[in-house]
Amino acid sequence: MEELRLKARIAALYEGKSETAERFRYGLLLADITTVLFLVVVTFYHGEPWIVWVDFAFGLYLGLDYLARFWISSRKGAFVLNLLNIADLIAMVSLFIPLVGGTLSFLRSLRILRVLRTYRVQKTLREDFPLFKRHEDVILSAVNLVIFLFVMTELVFVTQVTINPEVENFLDAMYFTVTTLTTTGFGDITLKGEHGRLISILIMVFGVSLFLRLIQTMFRPSKVRFTCQDCGLFLHEADAVHCKHCGAVLNIPSDGSV
């Protein structure tokens, strides 16, 4: 009985609508952002032994959160196979790998994607911040762009910092990543080794197309949010005059806001 009450309290924090639940979810979001910002800072202290134990602490936090959500899930098989939860698991494991000499802690950034795409977090942001409600798709595209850039930068950093004197910290790695993604290619920083060339090819072939797509989505969203009064469809083309589902006349403001 006590176990059921504890489970109900945890479920209320993760899925409830109370102010306490909202504060709890905002706290998780801030903690997740902190883990990513910390990863940027520690690139300037590469090799310090205390970094491994801070990574372990963050990994323990992610592990407890994952187990709590797994415990309260009514469909545990679907929970485990969910792609965003798999990203969570990868992020958690990546924080423990440094204890055995690995360097995959950059994957913790995947955690932010799950949190920002959780329905209730988006709903809370939509209710609390009118700006988020008006530009939700653009903001989420910007977040996806930052995460993508962050993962690529960290991939460059962790594979080059010990063998490439031109890559000493996060800023050096980001400089190379951005010049490659934007096809500027100054050439003053190049990646060393066969795996460095492979990473460069991946950034150029796959990264550039995704980078340009995310930029386009930010500045020219393909859809706008405007709820049809007849059928409830809320995604429409920016220049739509009629609802494509029911044919009702739409009066979408020129800025796409509701």
C-alpha positions as CSV (number, residue, x, y, z in Angstrom):
1,M,0.0,0.0,0.0
2,E,2.8,2.4,0.9
3,E,4.5,1.5,-2.4
4,L,1.3,2.4,-4.3
5,R,1.0,5.8,-2.6
6,L,4.7,6.6,-3.4
7,K,4.1,5.6,-7.0
8,A,1.0,7.8,-7.2
9,R,2.9,10.8,-5.7
10,I,5.7,10.4,-8.2
11,A,3.2,10.0,-11.1
12,A,1.5,13.2,-9.9
13,L,4.9,15.1,-10.1
14,Y,5.6,13.9,-13.6
15,E,2.1,14.0,-15.1
16,G,0.0,16.1,-12.8
17,K,-1.4,19.6,-13.3
18,S,-0.7,21.2,-9.9
19,E,1.7,24.1,-9.3
20,T,4.0,21.7,-7.5
21,A,4.1,19.4,-10.5
22,E,4.8,22.3,-12.9
23,R,7.6,23.6,-10.6
24,F,9.0,20.0,-10.5
25,R,9.1,19.8,-14.3
26,Y,10.7,23.2,-14.7
27,G,13.3,22.0,-12.2
28,L,14.0,19.0,-14.3
29,L,14.4,21.2,-17.4
30,L,16.8,23.6,-15.6
31,A,18.8,20.6,-14.4
32,D,19.0,19.2,-17.9
33,I,20.1,22.5,-19.3
34,T,22.7,22.7,-16.6
35,T,24.2,19.4,-17.6
36,V,24.7,20.7,-21.1
37,L,26.2,24.0,-20.1
38,F,28.5,22.2,-17.7
39,L,29.8,20.1,-20.6
40,V,30.8,23.3,-22.5
41,V,32.6,24.7,-19.4
42,V,34.6,21.6,-18.7
43,T,36.2,21.6,-22.2
44,F,38.4,24.3,-20.8
45,Y,39.5,22.0,-18.0
46,H,40.0,18.9,-20.1
47,G,41.8,16.1,-18.2
48,E,41.0,17.3,-14.6
49,P,40.1,14.3,-12.4
50,W,37.1,16.0,-10.7
51,I,35.2,16.1,-14.1
52,V,34.7,12.3,-14.0
53,W,32.9,12.4,-10.7
54,V,30.7,15.4,-11.6
55,D,29.8,13.4,-14.8
56,F,29.0,10.4,-12.5
57,A,26.7,12.6,-10.4
58,F,24.8,13.9,-13.4
59,G,24.6,10.3,-14.7
60,L,23.1,9.2,-11.4
61,Y,20.5,11.9,-11.6
62,L,19.5,10.9,-15.1
63,G,19.4,7.2,-14.0
64,L,17.0,8.0,-11.1
65,D,14.8,10.0,-13.4
66,Y,14.7,7.3,-16.0
67,L,13.9,4.6,-13.4
68,A,11.1,6.8,-11.9
69,R,9.5,7.3,-15.3
70,F,9.8,3.6,-16.1
71,W,8.2,2.7,-12.8
72,I,5.1,4.9,-13.2
73,S,4.7,3.9,-16.9
74,S,1.6,1.8,-17.6
75,R,3.2,0.4,-20.8
76,K,6.7,-0.4,-19.9
77,G,7.5,-2.1,-23.3
78,A,6.5,0.9,-25.2
79,F,8.4,3.1,-22.8
80,V,11.7,1.2,-23.3
81,L,11.3,1.2,-27.1
82,N,10.3,4.9,-27.4
83,L,13.1,6.7,-29.4
84,L,13.2,9.7,-27.0
85,N,13.6,7.4,-24.0
86,I,16.4,5.5,-25.9
87,A,18.1,8.8,-26.3
88,D,17.7,9.4,-22.6
89,L,19.3,6.0,-21.9
90,I,22.2,6.8,-24.2
91,A,22.8,10.1,-22.5
92,M,22.8,8.4,-19.1
93,V,25.3,5.7,-20.2
94,S,27.5,8.3,-21.8
95,L,28.0,9.9,-18.4
96,F,29.3,6.7,-16.8
97,I,31.7,5.8,-19.7
98,P,34.4,8.3,-18.6
99,L,34.8,6.2,-15.4
100,V,36.3,3.5,-17.7
101,G,38.3,5.8,-19.9
102,G,35.7,6.6,-22.6
103,T,34.7,10.0,-23.9
104,L,31.1,10.0,-25.0
105,S,29.7,12.5,-22.5
106,F,28.7,14.8,-25.3
107,L,25.6,12.6,-25.9
108,R,24.0,13.9,-22.8
109,S,22.8,16.8,-24.9
110,L,20.2,14.4,-26.4
111,R,18.4,14.7,-23.0
112,I,17.2,18.2,-23.8
113,L,15.3,17.0,-26.9
114,R,13.2,14.6,-24.8
115,V,12.4,17.2,-22.1
116,L,11.3,19.9,-24.5
117,R,9.2,17.5,-26.6
118,T,7.4,16.1,-23.6
119,Y,3.7,17.1,-24.0
120,R,3.2,18.5,-20.6
121,V,6.3,20.6,-20.6
122,Q,5.3,22.1,-23.9
123,K,1.8,22.7,-22.6
124,T,3.1,24.4,-19.5
125,L,5.4,26.7,-21.6
126,R,2.5,27.4,-23.9
127,E,0.3,28.5,-21.0
128,D,2.9,30.4,-19.1
129,F,4.7,32.2,-21.9
130,P,2.5,33.8,-24.7
131,L,5.7,34.3,-26.8
132,F,6.3,30.5,-26.8
133,K,2.7,29.9,-27.8
134,R,2.9,32.2,-30.8
135,H,6.3,30.9,-32.0
136,E,6.4,27.3,-30.7
137,D,7.5,25.7,-33.9
138,V,10.2,28.3,-34.5
139,I,11.5,28.0,-31.0
140,L,11.6,24.2,-31.1
141,S,13.4,24.3,-34.4
142,A,15.9,26.7,-32.9
143,V,16.4,24.3,-30.0
144,N,16.9,21.4,-32.4
145,L,19.5,23.5,-34.3
146,V,21.4,24.3,-31.1
147,I,21.4,20.6,-30.0
148,F,22.5,19.4,-33.4
149,L,25.3,22.0,-33.5
150,F,26.2,21.1,-29.9
151,V,26.4,17.3,-30.6
152,M,28.5,17.9,-33.8
153,T,30.9,20.3,-31.9
154,E,31.3,17.9,-29.0
155,L,32.0,15.0,-31.4
156,V,34.7,17.0,-33.0
157,F,36.1,18.0,-29.6
158,V,36.3,14.6,-27.9
159,T,37.9,12.9,-31.0
160,Q,40.4,15.7,-31.6
161,V,41.4,17.2,-28.3
162,T,44.2,14.7,-27.6
163,I,45.7,14.5,-31.1
164,N,45.0,17.9,-32.7
165,P,46.8,21.0,-31.3
166,E,44.4,23.2,-33.2
167,V,41.4,21.9,-31.1
168,E,42.0,22.8,-27.5
169,N,38.5,23.6,-26.2
170,F,34.8,23.8,-27.1
171,L,35.2,27.2,-29.0
172,D,37.8,25.7,-31.3
173,A,35.6,22.7,-32.1
174,M,32.6,24.9,-32.7
175,Y,34.5,27.2,-35.0
176,F,35.5,24.2,-37.2
177,T,31.9,22.9,-37.1
178,V,30.2,26.2,-38.0
179,T,32.7,26.9,-40.9
180,T,32.0,23.4,-42.2
181,L,28.2,23.6,-41.9
182,T,28.1,27.0,-43.6
183,T,30.5,25.7,-46.3
184,T,32.8,28.6,-45.5
185,G,35.8,26.3,-45.1
186,F,38.6,28.7,-44.1
187,G,40.9,25.7,-43.7
188,D,42.8,27.1,-40.7
189,I,41.5,24.2,-38.6
190,T,41.4,20.7,-40.0
191,L,40.7,17.4,-38.3
192,K,43.5,14.9,-37.9
193,G,43.5,11.1,-38.7
194,E,41.2,8.9,-40.7
195,H,38.3,9.2,-38.2
196,G,38.8,13.0,-38.4
197,R,38.3,12.9,-42.1
198,L,35.3,10.6,-41.7
199,I,33.7,13.1,-39.2
200,S,34.4,15.9,-41.7
201,I,32.6,14.0,-44.4
202,L,29.6,13.3,-42.2
203,I,29.3,16.9,-41.3
204,M,29.6,18.0,-44.9
205,V,27.3,15.4,-46.4
206,F,24.6,15.0,-43.8
207,G,25.1,18.0,-41.5
208,V,24.9,20.7,-44.2
209,S,21.5,19.6,-45.5
210,L,20.1,19.2,-42.0
211,F,21.6,22.5,-40.9
212,L,20.0,24.4,-43.9
213,R,16.7,22.7,-43.3
214,L,16.6,23.8,-39.6
215,I,17.6,27.3,-40.6
216,Q,14.8,27.4,-43.2
217,T,12.3,26.1,-40.6
218,M,13.3,28.8,-38.2
219,F,12.9,31.7,-40.6
220,R,10.2,30.3,-43.0
221,P,8.1,27.8,-41.0
222,S,6.1,25.6,-43.4
223,K,3.1,25.6,-41.1
224,V,1.4,28.0,-38.7
225,R,-0.7,27.3,-35.7
226,F,-4.3,28.5,-36.1
227,T,-7.2,26.5,-34.8
228,C,-10.1,25.9,-37.2
229,Q,-13.3,26.8,-35.4
230,D,-15.2,24.0,-37.2
231,C,-13.0,20.9,-37.1
232,G,-10.2,21.9,-34.7
233,L,-7.3,21.4,-37.1
234,F,-4.5,23.6,-35.8
235,L,-1.7,23.4,-38.4
236,H,-2.2,25.2,-41.7
237,E,-0.2,26.6,-44.5
238,A,0.8,30.2,-43.8
239,D,-1.2,31.5,-46.8
240,A,-4.2,29.1,-46.4
241,V,-7.6,30.6,-47.0
242,H,-9.6,27.4,-46.3
243,C,-9.1,24.6,-43.9
244,K,-7.8,21.6,-45.8
245,H,-9.8,19.2,-43.6
246,C,-13.3,20.7,-43.6
247,G,-13.1,23.6,-46.0
248,A,-14.1,26.3,-43.5
249,V,-12.9,29.8,-44.2
250,L,-9.8,30.8,-42.2
251,N,-8.7,34.2,-41.1
252,I,-5.0,33.6,-40.3
253,P,-3.3,36.9,-39.2
254,S,-0.4,37.9,-41.4
255,D,2.1,37.1,-38.7
256,G,0.7,33.6,-38.2
257,S,-0.3,34.3,-34.6
258,V,-3.6,33.2,-33.0
